[in-house]
Amino acid sequence: MSRNLTNKFLEYLEYEKKYSKHTVSAYRRDLTDFMEYCEEEFEQDDLKEVHYNQIRSWIVLLVDQGIVNRSVNRKVSSLKTFYNFLQKINEIEVNPLSKHKSLKVQKKISVPFTEKEINEVIELLKVKDDFEGVRDRLIVELLYSTGIRRAELINIKEVDINFEENLLKVLGKRNKERFVVLLPFVVETIKSYQEKKNELDTMEDAGYLLLTKKGVKIYETLVYRIINSYFRGVSTKVKKSPHILRHAFATHLLNKGASLYSVKELLGHSSLASTQVYTHSSLEELKQVYNKTHPRELN
């Protein structure tokens, strides 16, 4: 029974909620882990009959195994979403996790790249005029100048680019479309890249903008490696990922006076709460300016 319901739930996530295959796989792992725990510990094979105390004992086990609170919360969130689904289809009346409080986690503050670091990488890439060099520069420029997510970058198609209006159509989370502005220097790089792209021997995924030199669509780990490799040479920051460029985009706009609402729309966030994460860096910069310029002693 439980496995039938979990399969229905996973199909709901994939086909109705439009979650990515990666996300659906994460839900599947979390549910499978919990089902196996219930079968071994309580000889319980029906998740509809599970009580909160049983879930709590699983949480205690995860913590004892050394799994960090953030990861435990994610697993429990998967379970809570599953029980919300069972409520929705009238399989249960009460979600056993309805009153559960998440474990406390230490907030991690991602430090964005500076304008200097980004400019150094772009200038370095301008020297490289082969296919991969121009493509890598375009990847950096697109991520930084538009703030798009890595998954959104990978899925850009040639037809999504409007050169007349200098706009790019982006397919975000939950298949929500939005348009972002392409700055003139990015448009130039796109055109230079397209010339190189048209010289490839084969193009299996020609409809997509960004390809490997073998003519297939780029993938997430490749984008990560590209960003990490170039920024490793100019930055000492711990994290050097595509998301840090998105973080830099938001932070630099806020530092220059952009409104939080405008940045929210550009990032494709559904709520301001998600965007407010990026205000920390802006506040830190304001603090530095304040400490450097405020007269500590009045004459």
ZIBEL-V161674 format. One record per residue. N is the residue number from 0. PHI is phi in radians with two decimals (none if undefined). D_FIRST is the distance of its C-alpha to the first C-alpha in whole Angstrom. Layout:
N PHI D_FIRST
N PHI D_FIRST
//
This chain:
0 none 0
1 -1.07 4
2 -1.21 6
3 -1.12 5
4 -1.20 6
5 -1.15 9
6 -1.11 10
7 -1.06 11
8 -1.10 12
9 -1.16 14
10 -1.15 16
11 -1.07 17
12 -1.11 19
13 -1.34 20
14 -1.71 21
15 -1.71 22
16 -1.48 23
17 1.09 25
18 -1.25 24
19 -1.22 25
20 -1.08 24
21 -1.09 25
22 -1.17 23
23 -1.07 20
24 -1.10 20
25 -1.13 21
26 -1.07 18
27 -1.05 16
28 -1.06 18
29 -1.10 17
30 -1.18 14
31 -1.09 13
32 -1.03 16
33 -1.22 15
34 -1.08 12
35 -1.11 14
36 -1.11 16
37 -1.11 14
38 -1.18 13
39 -1.33 17
40 -1.48 18
41 -2.11 16
42 0.91 14
43 -1.92 11
44 -1.97 8
45 -2.09 6
46 -1.14 8
47 -1.19 9
48 -1.69 11
49 -1.26 13
50 -1.86 17
51 -1.07 20
52 -1.06 21
53 -1.22 19
54 -1.12 19
55 -1.10 22
56 -1.14 23
57 -1.15 21
58 -1.07 23
59 -1.06 26
60 -1.07 25
61 -1.06 25
62 -1.14 29
63 -1.10 30
64 -1.37 29
65 1.57 31
66 -1.28 29
67 -1.16 31
68 -0.98 30
69 -1.07 30
70 -1.24 27
71 -1.08 25
72 -1.07 26
73 -1.14 24
74 -1.10 21
75 -1.17 21
76 -1.09 22
77 -1.05 19
78 -1.15 16
79 -1.11 18
80 -1.10 18
81 -1.08 14
82 -1.24 14
83 -1.08 17
84 -1.12 15
85 -1.08 12
86 -1.13 16
87 -1.07 17
88 -1.70 14
89 1.11 15
90 -1.53 11
91 -2.38 13
92 -1.66 17
93 -2.21 18
94 -1.34 18
95 -1.10 18
96 -1.84 20
97 -1.07 22
98 -1.92 25
99 -1.24 25
100 -1.88 28
101 -1.11 28
102 -1.19 30
103 -1.23 34
104 -2.21 35
105 -1.39 38
106 -1.20 39
107 -1.70 40
108 -1.78 43
109 -1.41 43
110 -1.62 47
111 -1.29 48
112 -1.14 50
113 -1.44 54
114 -1.06 55
115 -1.10 58
116 -1.11 55
117 -1.15 53
118 -1.09 57
119 -1.10 58
120 -1.16 55
121 -1.10 56
122 -1.12 59
123 -1.10 58
124 -1.29 56
125 -1.11 59
126 -1.28 61
127 -1.53 58
128 -1.96 59
129 -1.47 57
130 -0.97 53
131 -1.19 51
132 -1.13 54
133 -1.18 54
134 -1.09 50
135 -1.12 49
136 -1.12 52
137 -1.12 50
138 -1.06 47
139 -1.10 48
140 -1.13 50
141 -1.16 47
142 -1.08 45
143 -1.40 48
144 -1.44 50
145 -2.05 47
146 1.32 44
147 -1.24 41
148 -1.34 38
149 -1.03 38
150 -1.11 35
151 -1.18 37
152 -1.07 40
153 -1.04 38
154 -1.66 37
155 -1.12 41
156 -1.88 42
157 -0.98 46
158 -1.26 46
159 -1.39 44
160 -1.66 48
161 -1.94 50
162 -1.26 54
163 -1.18 56
164 -1.79 54
165 0.94 53
166 -2.17 50
167 -2.17 46
168 -1.50 43
169 -2.07 40
170 -1.74 36
171 -1.63 35
172 -1.09 31
173 1.02 29
174 1.06 32
175 -1.49 34
176 -1.62 38
177 -2.59 41
178 -2.00 44
179 -2.13 46
180 -1.45 50
181 -1.74 51
182 -1.22 55
183 -0.91 58
184 -1.21 57
185 -1.27 54
186 -1.04 55
187 -1.07 57
188 -1.16 55
189 -1.04 53
190 -1.16 55
191 -1.12 57
192 -1.13 53
193 -1.07 53
194 -1.11 56
195 -1.15 55
196 -1.07 52
197 -1.18 53
198 -1.59 55
199 -1.11 52
200 -1.17 52
201 -2.33 49
202 -2.44 46
203 -1.16 43
204 -1.99 42
205 -1.02 45
206 -1.21 43
207 -1.52 42
208 -1.21 45
209 -1.75 44
210 -2.18 44
211 -1.42 45
212 -1.21 48
213 -1.56 46
214 1.52 45
215 -1.91 42
216 -1.05 40
217 -1.12 40
218 -2.28 37
219 -1.04 36
220 -1.14 37
221 -1.16 41
222 -1.07 41
223 -1.07 41
224 -1.09 43
225 -1.08 46
226 -1.12 46
227 -1.08 46
228 -1.16 48
229 -1.32 51
230 -1.37 50
231 -1.08 50
232 -1.45 54
233 -2.13 55
234 -2.27 53
235 -1.77 52
236 -1.13 49
237 -1.14 46
238 -1.68 44
239 -2.30 45
240 -2.15 42
241 -0.98 42
242 -1.14 40
243 -1.17 43
244 -1.22 45
245 -1.11 43
246 -1.10 44
247 -1.12 48
248 -0.93 48
249 -1.16 47
250 -1.12 49
251 -1.17 52
252 -1.12 51
253 -1.13 51
254 -1.13 54
255 -1.54 56
256 1.85 56
257 -1.16 53
258 -1.34 51
259 -1.06 47
260 -1.14 46
261 -1.10 48
262 -1.14 46
263 -0.99 43
264 -1.15 43
265 -1.15 44
266 -1.39 41
267 1.38 39
268 -1.35 37
269 -1.49 36
270 -2.51 37
271 -1.17 40
272 -1.01 38
273 -1.17 37
274 -1.29 41
275 -1.13 42
276 -1.00 41
277 -1.40 44
278 -1.32 47
279 -1.02 47
280 -1.11 49
281 -1.11 51
282 -1.14 52
283 -1.10 53
284 -1.16 55
285 -1.08 57
286 -1.09 57
287 -1.12 59
288 -1.08 61
289 -1.08 62
290 -1.16 63
291 -1.41 65
292 -1.89 67
293 -1.28 67
294 -1.24 70
295 -1.33 70
296 -2.11 73
297 -1.60 75
298 -1.51 79
//
